[in-house]
Amino acid sequence: MRKLFLAAFSLALMASPALWAQTEVSVGTTSGADVEILEKARDVAAKEGLAVKIVEFSDYRQVNDALASKELDLNAFQHQPYLDDYNKENGTSLISVGSTYVSPLGFFSKKIKKLEELKEGDTVSIPNDPTNGGRALLLLEKAGVIKLKEGTGLTPTPFDVAENPKNLKILEVDAAQTARTLDDVAAAAINNTFSIPAGLNPLKDSIYLESVDSPYVNVIVCRSEDRNNPVFLKFVKAYQSQAVADFIYEKFEHSTIPAFPHQRKEK
């Protein structure tokens, strides 16, 4: 009986060597806050015997491609609506295995103090990807600047603008370039991924900021077949630790908020 048990155990090890031998995970992300938070999560994971390799991309459109093609184990850079849109467009089945933080989208300007101060024919720049562009348009609508067609959901486009009383020109640009348009436009919608490296604090410098109860919670993502991989879930646990939550509050001054169970630190 003992010999049979040992033989079966040995076969199990041979059948899934990666599951038992893997002690490192590769996590793709973009520059800025995501890298800094991942570095803190890497420190926490290291104490649990898990090595984390952070792979940084300058173009966030490549991060999901790399995960889908198995160049990465996980990624952590996007919110759920962006992931849903990517899967729909590419026929992939990447899934969320844990939330990370909420990073409110903000409008910034060098010319006005409030969106209500926009003038006739002013130009407003927004990200050109469907999810974040739609997110910016929804903010403009919430601020009372435009009105969108009914039923556009979370991903409206400039073609869905039903009312534009100030005849604003909506300029769609690559998200990484939105901060660079500030000298040329009346206002720009800039993701935290790019506002913080540009020296802009969303909480202090934005003229209009998304509320923290938005649906745009960022997530850790894997391929669907890896949803129960214990090594990957170990990384998720490290990321969702109190130490990482404390780091987010201290580093980003509440402009980025942990979206997992933790003891909230007050300002």
Phi and psi restraints in degrees (value plus and minus 20) as a CYANA .aco file:
   2 ARG   PHI     -81.4   -41.4
   2 ARG   PSI     -60.2   -20.2
   3 LYS   PHI     -84.9   -44.9
   3 LYS   PSI     -59.2   -19.2
   4 LEU   PHI     -84.3   -44.3
   4 LEU   PSI     -61.6   -21.6
   5 PHE   PHI     -82.5   -42.5
   5 PHE   PSI     -65.9   -25.9
   6 LEU   PHI     -84.6   -44.6
   6 LEU   PSI     -57.8   -17.8
   7 ALA   PHI     -84.9   -44.9
   7 ALA   PSI     -62.8   -22.8
   8 ALA   PHI     -85.2   -45.2
   8 ALA   PSI     -60.3   -20.3
   9 PHE   PHI     -83.9   -43.9
   9 PHE   PSI     -60.6   -20.6
  10 SER   PHI     -84.8   -44.8
  10 SER   PSI     -59.8   -19.8
  11 LEU   PHI     -83.8   -43.8
  11 LEU   PSI     -59.4   -19.4
  12 ALA   PHI     -82.4   -42.4
  12 ALA   PSI     -60.8   -20.8
  13 LEU   PHI     -84.3   -44.3
  13 LEU   PSI     -61.2   -21.2
  14 MET   PHI     -88.7   -48.7
  14 MET   PSI     -50.3   -10.3
  15 ALA   PHI     -92.5   -52.5
  15 ALA   PSI     -48.4    -8.4
  16 SER   PHI    -157.5  -117.5
  16 SER   PSI      42.6    82.6
  17 PRO   PHI     -81.8   -41.8
  17 PRO   PSI     -55.1   -15.1
  18 ALA   PHI     -85.4   -45.4
  18 ALA   PSI     -57.3   -17.3
  19 LEU   PHI     -83.5   -43.5
  19 LEU   PSI     -56.0   -16.0
  20 TRP   PHI    -110.4   -70.4
  20 TRP   PSI     -51.0   -11.0
  21 ALA   PHI    -112.0   -72.0
  21 ALA   PSI     -41.7    -1.7
  22 GLN   PHI     -87.5   -47.5
  22 GLN   PSI     104.9   144.9
  23 THR   PHI    -146.9  -106.9
  23 THR   PSI     -12.2    27.8
  24 GLU   PHI    -155.2  -115.2
  24 GLU   PSI     121.5   161.5
  25 VAL   PHI    -144.5  -104.5
  25 VAL   PSI     123.5   163.5
  26 SER   PHI    -123.1   -83.1
  26 SER   PSI     112.2   152.2
  27 VAL   PHI    -145.9  -105.9
  27 VAL   PSI     100.3   140.3
  28 GLY   PHI    -107.9   -67.9
  28 GLY   PSI     127.3   167.3
  29 THR   PHI    -181.3  -141.3
  29 THR   PSI    -198.2  -158.2
  30 THR   PHI    -130.8   -90.8
  30 THR   PSI     153.6   193.6
  31 SER   PHI     -90.8   -50.8
  31 SER   PSI     148.3   188.3
  32 GLY   PHI      72.2   112.2
  32 GLY   PSI    -159.2  -119.2
  33 ALA   PHI     -78.7   -38.7
  33 ALA   PSI     -58.9   -18.9
  34 ASP   PHI     -78.4   -38.4
  34 ASP   PSI     -61.7   -21.7
  35 VAL   PHI     -85.2   -45.2
  35 VAL   PSI     -65.6   -25.6
  36 GLU   PHI     -82.2   -42.2
  36 GLU   PSI     -61.5   -21.5
  37 ILE   PHI     -88.1   -48.1
  37 ILE   PSI     -60.7   -20.7
  38 LEU   PHI     -83.0   -43.0
  38 LEU   PSI     -55.2   -15.2
  39 GLU   PHI     -83.4   -43.4
  39 GLU   PSI     -57.7   -17.7
  40 LYS   PHI     -87.8   -47.8
  40 LYS   PSI     -62.8   -22.8
  41 ALA   PHI     -82.7   -42.7
  41 ALA   PSI     -55.6   -15.6
  42 ARG   PHI     -82.0   -42.0
  42 ARG   PSI     -59.6   -19.6
  43 ASP   PHI     -83.8   -43.8
  43 ASP   PSI     -61.8   -21.8
  44 VAL   PHI     -85.7   -45.7
  44 VAL   PSI     -64.2   -24.2
  45 ALA   PHI     -83.2   -43.2
  45 ALA   PSI     -56.5   -16.5
  46 ALA   PHI     -80.8   -40.8
  46 ALA   PSI     -54.5   -14.5
  47 LYS   PHI     -88.2   -48.2
  47 LYS   PSI     -39.1     0.9
  48 GLU   PHI    -120.7   -80.7
  48 GLU   PSI      -8.2    31.8
  49 GLY   PHI      62.3   102.3
  49 GLY   PSI      -3.8    36.2
  50 LEU   PHI    -134.0   -94.0
  50 LEU   PSI     102.3   142.3
  51 ALA   PHI    -108.5   -68.5
  51 ALA   PSI     115.6   155.6
  52 VAL   PHI    -139.0   -99.0
  52 VAL   PSI     102.6   142.6
  53 LYS   PHI    -121.0   -81.0
  53 LYS   PSI      97.3   137.3
  54 ILE   PHI    -113.0   -73.0
  54 ILE   PSI     103.8   143.8
  55 VAL   PHI    -131.5   -91.5
  55 VAL   PSI      94.5   134.5
  56 GLU   PHI    -117.0   -77.0
  56 GLU   PSI     114.5   154.5
  57 PHE   PHI    -136.7   -96.7
  57 PHE   PSI     121.6   161.6
  58 SER   PHI    -104.7   -64.7
  58 SER   PSI     -43.2    -3.2
  59 ASP   PHI    -135.8   -95.8
  59 ASP   PSI      92.4   132.4
  60 TYR   PHI     -90.2   -50.2
  60 TYR   PSI     -32.1     7.9
  61 ARG   PHI     -91.3   -51.3
  61 ARG   PSI     -35.2     4.8
  62 GLN   PHI    -109.3   -69.3
  62 GLN   PSI     -34.3     5.7
  63 VAL   PHI     -90.2   -50.2
  63 VAL   PSI     -63.6   -23.6
  64 ASN   PHI     -88.3   -48.3
  64 ASN   PSI     -55.8   -15.8
  65 ASP   PHI     -78.6   -38.6
  65 ASP   PSI     -63.4   -23.4
  66 ALA   PHI     -85.8   -45.8
  66 ALA   PSI     -56.7   -16.7
  67 LEU   PHI     -89.3   -49.3
  67 LEU   PSI     -64.8   -24.8
  68 ALA   PHI     -82.4   -42.4
  68 ALA   PSI     -53.3   -13.3
  69 SER   PHI    -109.8   -69.8
  69 SER   PSI     -10.2    29.8
  70 LYS   PHI      47.7    87.7
  70 LYS   PSI       5.9    45.9
  71 GLU   PHI    -101.4   -61.4
  71 GLU   PSI     -37.3     2.7
  72 LEU   PHI    -149.2  -109.2
  72 LEU   PSI     139.8   179.8
  73 ASP   PHI    -108.6   -68.6
  73 ASP   PSI     -60.8   -20.8
  74 LEU   PHI    -164.3  -124.3
  74 LEU   PSI     146.8   186.8
  75 ASN   PHI    -161.2  -121.2
  75 ASN   PSI     139.9   179.9
  76 ALA   PHI    -169.3  -129.3
  76 ALA   PSI      74.0   114.0
  77 PHE   PHI    -179.8  -139.8
  77 PHE   PSI     -31.1     8.9
  78 GLN   PHI    -146.0  -106.0
  78 GLN   PSI     140.7   180.7
  79 HIS   PHI    -115.1   -75.1
  79 HIS   PSI     147.7   187.7
  80 GLN   PHI     -81.2   -41.2
  80 GLN   PSI     -64.0   -24.0
  81 PRO   PHI     -80.0   -40.0
  81 PRO   PSI     -56.3   -16.3
  82 TYR   PHI     -85.5   -45.5
  82 TYR   PSI     -61.7   -21.7
  83 LEU   PHI     -82.9   -42.9
  83 LEU   PSI     -64.2   -24.2
  84 ASP   PHI     -79.1   -39.1
  84 ASP   PSI     -62.5   -22.5
  85 ASP   PHI     -86.4   -46.4
  85 ASP   PSI     -60.1   -20.1
  86 TYR   PHI     -82.8   -42.8
  86 TYR   PSI     -66.8   -26.8
  87 ASN   PHI     -80.7   -40.7
  87 ASN   PSI     -60.8   -20.8
  88 LYS   PHI     -85.1   -45.1
  88 LYS   PSI     -61.1   -21.1
  89 GLU   PHI     -96.2   -56.2
  89 GLU   PSI     -47.8    -7.8
  90 ASN   PHI    -132.0   -92.0
  90 ASN   PSI     -21.2    18.8
  91 GLY   PHI      46.1    86.1
  91 GLY   PSI       8.5    48.5
  92 THR   PHI    -119.7   -79.7
  92 THR   PSI     150.6   190.6
  93 SER   PHI    -150.9  -110.9
  93 SER   PSI      30.8    70.8
  94 LEU   PHI     -94.5   -54.5
  94 LEU   PSI     122.5   162.5
  95 ILE   PHI    -152.7  -112.7
  95 ILE   PSI     137.4   177.4
  96 SER   PHI    -103.3   -63.3
  96 SER   PSI     116.4   156.4
  97 VAL   PHI    -139.1   -99.1
  97 VAL   PSI     -12.0    28.0
  98 GLY   PHI     149.4   189.4
  98 GLY   PSI     126.4   166.4
  99 SER   PHI    -106.0   -66.0
  99 SER   PSI     137.9   177.9
 100 THR   PHI    -141.0  -101.0
 100 THR   PSI     -89.5   -49.5
 101 TYR   PHI    -176.3  -136.3
 101 TYR   PSI     146.7   186.7
 102 VAL   PHI    -128.5   -88.5
 102 VAL   PSI     108.0   148.0
 103 SER   PHI    -144.1  -104.1
 103 SER   PSI      73.1   113.1
 104 PRO   PHI     -78.8   -38.8
 104 PRO   PSI     113.4   153.4
 105 LEU   PHI     -94.0   -54.0
 105 LEU   PSI     119.2   159.2
 106 GLY   PHI    -149.3  -109.3
 106 GLY   PSI     132.3   172.3
 107 PHE   PHI    -115.7   -75.7
 107 PHE   PSI     117.2   157.2
 108 PHE   PHI    -145.6  -105.6
 108 PHE   PSI     136.9   176.9
 109 SER   PHI    -177.9  -137.9
 109 SER   PSI     129.4   169.4
 110 LYS   PHI    -123.6   -83.6
 110 LYS   PSI     -20.3    19.7
 111 LYS   PHI    -137.6   -97.6
 111 LYS   PSI     -47.9    -7.9
 112 ILE   PHI    -152.4  -112.4
 112 ILE   PSI     143.8   183.8
 113 LYS   PHI    -123.3   -83.3
 113 LYS   PSI     -41.3    -1.3
 114 LYS   PHI    -161.3  -121.3
 114 LYS   PSI     132.3   172.3
 115 LEU   PHI     -83.7   -43.7
 115 LEU   PSI     -47.6    -7.6
 116 GLU   PHI     -83.3   -43.3
 116 GLU   PSI     -38.1     1.9
 117 GLU   PHI    -104.8   -64.8
 117 GLU   PSI     -21.2    18.8
 118 LEU   PHI     -77.1   -37.1
 118 LEU   PSI     120.4   160.4
 119 LYS   PHI    -126.0   -86.0
 119 LYS   PSI     147.4   187.4
 120 GLU   PHI     -73.4   -33.4
 120 GLU   PSI     104.2   144.2
 121 GLY   PHI      59.4    99.4
 121 GLY   PSI     -13.8    26.2
 122 ASP   PHI     -82.1   -42.1
 122 ASP   PSI     134.5   174.5
 123 THR   PHI    -123.9   -83.9
 123 THR   PSI     114.2   154.2
 124 VAL   PHI    -142.1  -102.1
 124 VAL   PSI     108.0   148.0
 125 SER   PHI    -118.0   -78.0
 125 SER   PSI     121.5   161.5
 126 ILE   PHI    -157.0  -117.0
 126 ILE   PSI     139.0   179.0
 127 PRO   PHI     -81.0   -41.0
 127 PRO   PSI     129.1   169.1
 128 ASN   PHI    -114.2   -74.2
 128 ASN   PSI     -18.4    21.6
 129 ASP   PHI    -104.5   -64.5
 129 ASP   PSI     128.9   168.9
 130 PRO   PHI     -76.7   -36.7
 130 PRO   PSI     -61.1   -21.1
 131 THR   PHI     -91.4   -51.4
 131 THR   PSI     -74.1   -34.1
 132 ASN   PHI     -94.3   -54.3
 132 ASN   PSI     -49.1    -9.1
 133 GLY   PHI     -85.0   -45.0
 133 GLY   PSI     -63.4   -23.4
 134 GLY   PHI     -83.8   -43.8
 134 GLY   PSI     -58.8   -18.8
 135 ARG   PHI     -79.8   -39.8
 135 ARG   PSI     -61.1   -21.1
 136 ALA   PHI     -87.6   -47.6
 136 ALA   PSI     -60.8   -20.8
 137 LEU   PHI     -84.7   -44.7
 137 LEU   PSI     -58.2   -18.2
 138 LEU   PHI     -83.7   -43.7
 138 LEU   PSI     -54.6   -14.6
 139 LEU   PHI     -87.9   -47.9
 139 LEU   PSI     -61.0   -21.0
 140 LEU   PHI     -81.5   -41.5
 140 LEU   PSI     -59.1   -19.1
 141 GLU   PHI     -87.2   -47.2
 141 GLU   PSI     -62.9   -22.9
 142 LYS   PHI     -82.0   -42.0
 142 LYS   PSI     -52.9   -12.9
 143 ALA   PHI     -98.7   -58.7
 143 ALA   PSI     -25.3    14.7
 144 GLY   PHI      63.0   103.0
 144 GLY   PSI      -5.0    35.0
 145 VAL   PHI    -104.8   -64.8
 145 VAL   PSI     -57.9   -17.9
 146 ILE   PHI    -153.9  -113.9
 146 ILE   PSI     152.7   192.7
 147 LYS   PHI    -152.5  -112.5
 147 LYS   PSI     112.6   152.6
 148 LEU   PHI    -116.9   -76.9
 148 LEU   PSI     138.2   178.2
 149 LYS   PHI     -82.9   -42.9
 149 LYS   PSI     128.8   168.8
 150 GLU   PHI     -88.8   -48.8
 150 GLU   PSI     125.7   165.7
 151 GLY   PHI      61.1   101.1
 151 GLY   PSI      -4.7    35.3
 152 THR   PHI    -100.6   -60.6
 152 THR   PSI     -31.9     8.1
 153 GLY   PHI      48.1    88.1
 153 GLY   PSI    -166.4  -126.4
 154 LEU   PHI    -111.2   -71.2
 154 LEU   PSI     -24.2    15.8
 155 THR   PHI    -147.4  -107.4
 155 THR   PSI      34.2    74.2
 156 PRO   PHI     -88.0   -48.0
 156 PRO   PSI     139.3   179.3
 157 THR   PHI    -140.9  -100.9
 157 THR   PSI     150.2   190.2
 158 PRO   PHI     -75.6   -35.6
 158 PRO   PSI     -43.9    -3.9
 159 PHE   PHI     -90.9   -50.9
 159 PHE   PSI     -35.0     5.0
 160 ASP   PHI    -113.1   -73.1
 160 ASP   PSI     -14.4    25.6
 161 VAL   PHI     -95.8   -55.8
 161 VAL   PSI      96.9   136.9
 162 ALA   PHI    -109.4   -69.4
 162 ALA   PSI     -55.7   -15.7
 163 GLU   PHI    -154.5  -114.5
 163 GLU   PSI     111.0   151.0
 164 ASN   PHI    -160.5  -120.5
 164 ASN   PSI      52.3    92.3
 165 PRO   PHI     -79.1   -39.1
 165 PRO   PSI     -45.8    -5.8
 166 LYS   PHI    -117.5   -77.5
 166 LYS   PSI     -13.2    26.8
 167 ASN   PHI      31.0    71.0
 167 ASN   PSI      26.0    66.0
 168 LEU   PHI     -86.0   -46.0
 168 LEU   PSI     124.0   164.0
 169 LYS   PHI    -115.3   -75.3
 169 LYS   PSI     100.0   140.0
 170 ILE   PHI    -119.0   -79.0
 170 ILE   PSI      92.2   132.2
 171 LEU   PHI    -119.8   -79.8
 171 LEU   PSI      97.1   137.1
 172 GLU   PHI    -112.1   -72.1
 172 GLU   PSI     103.7   143.7
 173 VAL   PHI    -153.8  -113.8
 173 VAL   PSI     143.3   183.3
 174 ASP   PHI     -77.6   -37.6
 174 ASP   PSI     116.1   156.1
 175 ALA   PHI     -74.0   -34.0
 175 ALA   PSI     -55.5   -15.5
 176 ALA   PHI     -88.8   -48.8
 176 ALA   PSI     -34.8     5.2
 177 GLN   PHI    -122.0   -82.0
 177 GLN   PSI     -25.0    15.0
 178 THR   PHI     -80.0   -40.0
 178 THR   PSI     -60.6   -20.6
 179 ALA   PHI     -84.3   -44.3
 179 ALA   PSI     -50.9   -10.9
 180 ARG   PHI     -95.5   -55.5
 180 ARG   PSI     -31.5     8.5
 181 THR   PHI    -107.1   -67.1
 181 THR   PSI     -25.5    14.5
 182 LEU   PHI     -77.6   -37.6
 182 LEU   PSI     -52.3   -12.3
 183 ASP   PHI     -92.2   -52.2
 183 ASP   PSI     -39.6     0.4
 184 ASP   PHI    -129.8   -89.8
 184 ASP   PSI     -33.0     7.0
 185 VAL   PHI    -140.9  -100.9
 185 VAL   PSI     146.3   186.3
 186 ALA   PHI     -95.2   -55.2
 186 ALA   PSI     -53.6   -13.6
 187 ALA   PHI    -178.2  -138.2
 187 ALA   PSI     132.0   172.0
 188 ALA   PHI    -156.5  -116.5
 188 ALA   PSI     116.6   156.6
 189 ALA   PHI    -109.4   -69.4
 189 ALA   PSI      99.4   139.4
 190 ILE   PHI    -148.0  -108.0
 190 ILE   PSI     107.2   147.2
 191 ASN   PHI     -87.5   -47.5
 191 ASN   PSI     131.0   171.0
 192 ASN   PHI     -76.9   -36.9
 192 ASN   PSI     -51.8   -11.8
 193 THR   PHI     -73.5   -33.5
 193 THR   PSI     -52.0   -12.0
 194 PHE   PHI    -133.1   -93.1
 194 PHE   PSI     -41.4    -1.4
 195 SER   PHI     -92.9   -52.9
 195 SER   PSI     -62.5   -22.5
 196 ILE   PHI     -84.4   -44.4
 196 ILE   PSI     -67.7   -27.7
 197 PRO   PHI     -80.8   -40.8
 197 PRO   PSI     -44.4    -4.4
 198 ALA   PHI    -104.0   -64.0
 198 ALA   PSI     -16.2    23.8
 199 GLY   PHI      62.9   102.9
 199 GLY   PSI      -1.1    38.9
 200 LEU   PHI    -126.6   -86.6
 200 LEU   PSI     106.2   146.2
 201 ASN   PHI    -115.3   -75.3
 201 ASN   PSI      94.1   134.1
 202 PRO   PHI     -74.7   -34.7
 202 PRO   PSI     -58.9   -18.9
 203 LEU   PHI     -90.3   -50.3
 203 LEU   PSI     -57.9   -17.9
 204 LYS   PHI    -116.2   -76.2
 204 LYS   PSI     -53.1   -13.1
 205 ASP   PHI    -123.3   -83.3
 205 ASP   PSI     -35.4     4.6
 206 SER   PHI     -92.9   -52.9
 206 SER   PSI     132.4   172.4
 207 ILE   PHI    -116.8   -76.8
 207 ILE   PSI     -32.8     7.2
 208 TYR   PHI    -177.9  -137.9
 208 TYR   PSI     107.6   147.6
 209 LEU   PHI    -146.1  -106.1
 209 LEU   PSI     117.8   157.8
 210 GLU   PHI     -82.0   -42.0
 210 GLU   PSI     123.3   163.3
 211 SER   PHI     -94.6   -54.6
 211 SER   PSI     136.6   176.6
 212 VAL   PHI     -96.7   -56.7
 212 VAL   PSI     -27.3    12.7
 213 ASP   PHI    -115.2   -75.2
 213 ASP   PSI       2.4    42.4
 214 SER   PHI     -90.9   -50.9
 214 SER   PSI     143.1   183.1
 215 PRO   PHI     -98.2   -58.2
 215 PRO   PSI     -18.6    21.4
 216 TYR   PHI    -112.9   -72.9
 216 TYR   PSI      40.3    80.3
 217 VAL   PHI    -102.2   -62.2
 217 VAL   PSI     110.0   150.0
 218 ASN   PHI     -95.5   -55.5
 218 ASN   PSI     133.2   173.2
 219 VAL   PHI    -158.7  -118.7
 219 VAL   PSI     138.8   178.8
 220 ILE   PHI    -112.6   -72.6
 220 ILE   PSI     113.3   153.3
 221 VAL   PHI    -144.9  -104.9
 221 VAL   PSI     123.0   163.0
 222 CYS   PHI    -158.6  -118.6
 222 CYS   PSI     155.1   195.1
 223 ARG   PHI     -94.4   -54.4
 223 ARG   PSI     128.6   168.6
 224 SER   PHI     -77.8   -37.8
 224 SER   PSI     -54.2   -14.2
 225 GLU   PHI     -91.0   -51.0
 225 GLU   PSI     -32.9     7.1
 226 ASP   PHI    -122.4   -82.4
 226 ASP   PSI      -7.5    32.5
 227 ARG   PHI     -79.9   -39.9
 227 ARG   PSI     -47.8    -7.8
 228 ASN   PHI    -127.6   -87.6
 228 ASN   PSI      -7.5    32.5
 229 ASN   PHI     -82.9   -42.9
 229 ASN   PSI      96.0   136.0
 230 PRO   PHI     -84.0   -44.0
 230 PRO   PSI     -48.0    -8.0
 231 VAL   PHI     -90.0   -50.0
 231 VAL   PSI     -62.1   -22.1
 232 PHE   PHI     -86.1   -46.1
 232 PHE   PSI     -60.4   -20.4
 233 LEU   PHI     -87.5   -47.5
 233 LEU   PSI     -47.8    -7.8
 234 LYS   PHI     -85.4   -45.4
 234 LYS   PSI     -58.2   -18.2
 235 PHE   PHI     -86.2   -46.2
 235 PHE   PSI     -62.0   -22.0
 236 VAL   PHI     -77.6   -37.6
 236 VAL   PSI     -62.8   -22.8
 237 LYS   PHI     -82.5   -42.5
 237 LYS   PSI     -59.6   -19.6
 238 ALA   PHI     -84.9   -44.9
 238 ALA   PSI     -61.9   -21.9
 239 TYR   PHI     -84.0   -44.0
 239 TYR   PSI     -60.7   -20.7
 240 GLN   PHI    -107.2   -67.2
 240 GLN   PSI      10.8    50.8
 241 SER   PHI    -107.7   -67.7
 241 SER   PSI     141.5   181.5
 242 GLN   PHI     -82.3   -42.3
 242 GLN   PSI     -54.1   -14.1
 243 ALA   PHI     -81.5   -41.5
 243 ALA   PSI     -59.6   -19.6
 244 VAL   PHI     -91.1   -51.1
 244 VAL   PSI     -60.5   -20.5
 245 ALA   PHI     -79.5   -39.5
 245 ALA   PSI     -65.2   -25.2
 246 ASP   PHI     -80.8   -40.8
 246 ASP   PSI     -61.6   -21.6
 247 PHE   PHI     -81.8   -41.8
 247 PHE   PSI     -63.8   -23.8
 248 ILE   PHI     -80.4   -40.4
 248 ILE   PSI     -65.4   -25.4
 249 TYR   PHI     -83.6   -43.6
 249 TYR   PSI     -65.0   -25.0
 250 GLU   PHI     -90.6   -50.6
 250 GLU   PSI     -59.8   -19.8
 251 LYS   PHI     -97.9   -57.9
 251 LYS   PSI     -59.0   -19.0
 252 PHE   PHI    -130.7   -90.7
 252 PHE   PSI      -8.3    31.7
 253 GLU   PHI      30.4    70.4
 253 GLU   PSI      22.4    62.4
 254 HIS   PHI      48.6    88.6
 254 HIS   PSI     -12.2    27.8
 255 SER   PHI    -100.4   -60.4
 255 SER   PSI     -37.3     2.7
 256 THR   PHI    -145.2  -105.2
 256 THR   PSI     109.6   149.6
 257 ILE   PHI    -142.9  -102.9
 257 ILE   PSI     108.2   148.2
 258 PRO   PHI     -77.3   -37.3
 258 PRO   PSI     117.3   157.3
 259 ALA   PHI    -135.0   -95.0
 259 ALA   PSI      17.5    57.5
 260 PHE   PHI    -159.1  -119.1
 260 PHE   PSI     142.8   182.8
 261 PRO   PHI     -78.2   -38.2
 261 PRO   PSI     107.8   147.8
 262 HIS   PHI    -185.0  -145.0
 262 HIS   PSI     150.2   190.2
 263 GLN   PHI    -108.9   -68.9
 263 GLN   PSI      93.2   133.2
 264 ARG   PHI     -89.3   -49.3
 264 ARG   PSI     114.2   154.2
 265 LYS   PHI    -116.0   -76.0
 265 LYS   PSI     114.0   154.0
 266 GLU   PHI    -102.3   -62.3
 266 GLU   PSI     138.6   178.6
